Amino acid sequence: MKIVNTFDKHRNEPDISLDEYTKEVKLKLGRDISKCKKIYLDTNYWLSFRDIILGRVKNEKFKELLILLCQGIKSERFICPISEDILIEILRSDHTCLDETARIVDELSSGVSIMSTIERDRLEILYFLRRSTQGDSYVHSPDIFVWTKVPYTLGLVHPTSTPFSPDEELVVQKAFFDQMWSTSLSYMVEVMGTKTFLSIPKLKDVTETLNRDKVKFAHENNSFKQIYLSEMAAVLEMFMHEFEDALIHFYETETGRKPQKTELQSTKAGQQLANMIYNALKRNKLKTYLPTLTIEASLYASVRLDLERKFTKNDLHDFRHAQTALPYYDFFFTEHSLKDLVSRKNIELDKKYNCTV
C-alpha cells in the first residue's frame, strides 16, 4: 500500500476545516475527470471481464470491449467509476477470485466511484434548494461533485472520539482521509478478507408486497402520469426528514445559527419543500432536478402501468443501477430488459438524461 503522510501539511493548515478540505479534494477529482466519458458497467460486465481474464470463458465481443476500455482509460478518454451496488454485488460473487475482480475494478475505475445513494439524495436536495433560490453562481454542479474514491463508495466516514486534542484530531482526520483516498480495492480486499464483504446486508426482497399492491391499487390510477405522481408522493413522504435536514443545513450556512425547534415545528419546513417539489412535478417544471428520486419513481410507475409484468427481485437491483447511471454517466451498459424499460416512450429516461444505454 502506498503510504501517504500529510500530517505536517495539515498541522500547518489548522484553519481549514475537515468539511472544507474534503470538499476541496472532491471538487479537484470531479474537475480532473470532467473530460473523460463516464461508462457505467452493470455487475454482469465486471464479472464477465473477470472470467475472460481468468480464461473461464471465451467471449470475443466482451474481450474486444475490454481491450477498447483499457485503451480508452490509458489515454484518459474513458473512465468506469463503480457504485455501491456494483461494489457490494461483485464482492459477494465468487470469493475464490476476489483478488482478480478487485484488480479489474482498480484498473477500469482508476480508483473512482460515485457517491452512495443516500449521499446523492442529500446532494441533489441541497443543489435543488440552492440553485432554485440563489442561482448557478452559488452551487457546484452535481456532475462535478458526485465523484469519490472506492474506499468511500458506501459513504464518507472519519475517525472520531480519538484520544488527541481537538486540533490534533483534526490533523488525524484529514491525514486519514488522504490515506484512504489513495487506497485501492485490491488492498482493501487483502486486509479485510472475504468474510467481511460476505457479511454486508442484502437488499430486502419486497417484490411480493409490490406485486400485491400493484393489483390492489390498479383501479386508482388510469395513466402513467397519475401512477408516477402516486409513486412520487410516497417517495416524498419517505424523505420528509431528509428535506428538513437539508433546510436546516441551508439555514445554518446562510445565518450562522441553528433554527429553534419551535421554528421548525411552526413552519413545517420539510412538508413545505415536499409540497413544492410535488407541485413542480405536476406542472412538469422539475426538469432534471432530484434524479435519484425521480428515476426510481418513474421505473416503478412504468412497471405498475404494465399489468402483464410482475416485479422481480432483480428489478430492485436494476432500478438502483439505472438511478445511478442515467444522470451522471455518458454510457450505461446493461441487459436488454432494463434498456427497454428506461427507453420506453412513457419515460424515455435515456433521452432525458442524455445517456446512451
N, C-alpha and C positions, 0 to 999 in steps of 0.2 A: 504494500500500500504506500502511496505517495504521502509523506508526512508534510503537512502544511503548518508552519509555525508563524503565526501572526500576532503573538502575544504583545511584542514590543510595539507593533503598529497600533494596536488598539489601546495600549496604555498611553500612547501619545495623542489619542483622539477621544478623550473622555466625554467631550460634549456631543458626540454623535450617538444617539440612542440606538438600541437594538432594532427597533422598528425602522428607523431611518436607514440604518446600514443594510438590513435585509432587502428593503425596497430598492435601494441603490444597486445592489448586486443583481436582483431580479430584472430590473429595467435594463441593465447592461446586457444580460443574457438575451432578453427579448429583442433588443436592437441588433445584437451580434448575429442572430439567426433570422432577422426580418426579411432578408433577401432569399433565403432558402425556401424551396417549395416544401410544405409540410405534408407528409404522407402518413395516413393512419392505416395501419395494418391490423385487421382483427386477429384474434388469437390463432385461428387456423393457419394463417400465413406464417406466423412466427414458428409454430410447431412444424410446419411443412419445411421451412428453411432448415430447421434443426435436423430433421430427418434426412434431408438431402446431404447436408454436411457429414452426417454420421454414416451415409451410404445405405440407409434403410430403404429409401425409395429412389426411383429414377424418373422424376417428372421433369422433362426437358423445358416445359414452359416456366415452371417455378424456378428451375435452375437459371434460365436466361433472365428472369426477373430479378433474381438475387444478384446476379452479376451486374446488371444495369443499376440496381440500387447502390451497390458498393462503389461503382464508378462515380455515380452522381454525388454520393456522400463524400467521397475522397476529393472531388472537385468543388465541394461546398455548394452544389446546386440543390441537393435534396437533404432532407433530414426526416427521420421516422421516430418522433417522440412517442414514448409509451404512455399509458394511462393507468390509473389504479386498477381498473378491471382487467386490463391486459396483464399487469404485473401479478395480480392475485391468481388469475387463471393459468398463466404459464408456470408459476411457482408451485401450483397444485398438480401440474402434469407429471409426467414420468420423472420421478426424483432420481432415478439412476443416471440420468444425463443432464441434471440441472446445471452443472458447470458449463456444458456446451451451450445450453439455452441462454445462460447469463452472458456468455461471450458474444453471442449473436446480438443480444439486446444492447450491450455496450457499444458494439461496432455500428449498428444501424441507427441507434438513437443518439449517438455521440454523447451519451450520458444525460440526455434531456428528457423530461417528462412534462405532461400537462398537469396543472393543479388538480387536486381531488375535487369531486363533485360538490362537496359541502363548501369548499373554499371558492369554487367558481360561482356557486349560487350567491354567496356573500359579495363577491367582487362585482357581479352583474347587477345586484340590487343597488350597491353604492354607486356604481357607474351610472345607472338609470337616474338616481336621485341627483347626483352632481351635474350631469350633463343637462338634465331637464331644467334645473334651476339656475345653473351658473354658466353653462355653455362649454364649448370644446376646450377652451384655454385652461380650464380648471381640472381636467381629467387626463389620465393616461388611458389610451385605448386598451381594452382587454386583450386585443390581438398581440400587444407587446408585453403586457403584464401577467399573462396567464401561464407563462412557462416557468418551470422549476427544474431541479435536478432529481435523478432517480431516487436517492435516499429520502427525498421529501415528497414522493409520489402520493403517499397516504396522508400527508398533512405536515405542516411546519411545526416542529416542537423544539424547545430549548431546555437546557438543564436549569432547574430552579431549586430553591431552598438549599443552596450549597453552603459549606462552612466558611466561605470567604466574605469579606466586607462587600457592601453594595457596589463599590467602584470596581473591585477585583472580579466580582461575579459578572459584571457587565463585560469585562475583558474576556473571561472564560466563555461566556455565552457567544460572543462574536467569533472567538477563535474556534470554538466547537462548530459553529455554523460553517466557517471556512473549510474545516477539515471534512465535514460531511458533504459539503458542496463538491468536493473533488473526489469523493469515494465512488468506486464502480460497483455495479451489481455483482460482478464476479467476486469481489472481496466480501461483500455482504453475505453472499451465499456461503463462502468459505468460513466466515467467522460465526454466522448464526446457525448454520446447519439446516437440513431439510425439515426436521421436526417443527421448527419454529414456524415455517411457512405453511405446513400442512395443518397447523392449528388455527389459522386465520378463519374466522366465522364465514359461513356461506350465506348467500342471499336467501332469505326465507321464501319458500315456494308458496305463492298466494294465487296460483292460477285457478285453483278450484273455486275460490271466492270470486275472482274476476269473471269467470265464465258463468257462475250462478247469477251474479249481479247484472251481467250483460243481458241475460234473458229477462230477469226480473224487472229491469227498468227500461227495456226496449220501447215500451209504449209511450214513454215520457218525452222522447225526442224523435223527430222525423227528418232531421237534416244533419249534415256534418257540422255546420256552424253551431247548432244547438247542443250537440254532443260535446263538441270542443269546449264551448263555454261552460258546460256542466263539469267537464274534467278540470278546467282551469279554476273554477270556483272551489273545487275540492283541494286542488294544489295550493291555492292562495290561503285557504283556511289553515292548511297544514303548516304553512310558512309564516303565520302571523307573528310568531316570536322572532323569527329572523328579520322581518320587516321592522319590528320595534327596536331590535338591537342595532340595525342599520341607521335608523333615525336618531338613536341615542349617540352613536358614533359621529354621525353627521353634525348633530347639535354641539357635541363636545369640541370638535375641531373648529367650529365656527365661533363659539362663545368662550371656550376655555373652561367651562364648568359643566358638571353633570346635571341633567334635569331632575327636579324633585319627583318623588313617587306620585305625589298628588297631581303634578303637571301631566305625567304620563296617563294617569287614570282618567283625568278630565278630558284630555284631547283624544283618547283612544287612537293614538298615532298609528299603530300597526294596522288597525282596521281601516283607517282613512287611506293609507297607502295601498292596501289591498283593493279597496273600492276604486281608487284612481286607476290602478292597473287594469282591473276588470272592465271599467268603462272605456278605457283606451282600446282594449281588445274588441269590445262590442262595436266600436266605431272604426275598426281597422286602422288605428293610429299608433299601435305599439311598435310597428316596423320590426326591426331585428333585435330590439331590447330583450333582455332576460331569456336568451336562447335555451339555456339548460332546462328551465321550467317549461317553456312553451313547446319545445320539441317533444318532450315527454308527453304532454297533454295531447299534442297532435297525433302521435303514434297510437296512443291508447284509444283516442277517439276514432281513428281510422279503422282499427280492428273492431271496435264496438259497432261501427256502422255496417260492417260486413257480417251479416247474420250467419253466413255459412262457415266463417272462420273462427276457430277457438283460440284463446290464448294458450301458449305453451310455455314451459319453463324456460326454454331458450329465448323467448321473447324478452324476458326480464333482463337478460344479459345483453341481447342485441340492441334493445332500446337505449341502454346506457352507453353502448359503443356509439350509436348514432348521435345521442345528445352531446357527446364529447367531440366527435369528428366533424360534424357538419358545420358548426360555426367557426371553427378555428383552424381547420386543415384545408389544404387545396385539393387533396385526393383522399378518398375513402375506399379502401379495398375490403370488400366483404362478400357475403354469399348472395346468390340471386334473389332469394325471397326477401331479404332486407332491402336490397337495391330496389326491387319492385315496390315495396311499401313506401319508402321515403320519396320515391319519384312519382307516386300516383297523382293524378290531376287534382284531387281534392286537397292535397297539401303541397306537393312539389317542393319539398324541403331542399333538395339539391340545387334547384334554381334560386330559391330564396336566399340561400347562404353561399351561392356561387362555389359549390363544392362538387367536383366530378366524382361520381360514385361508380 
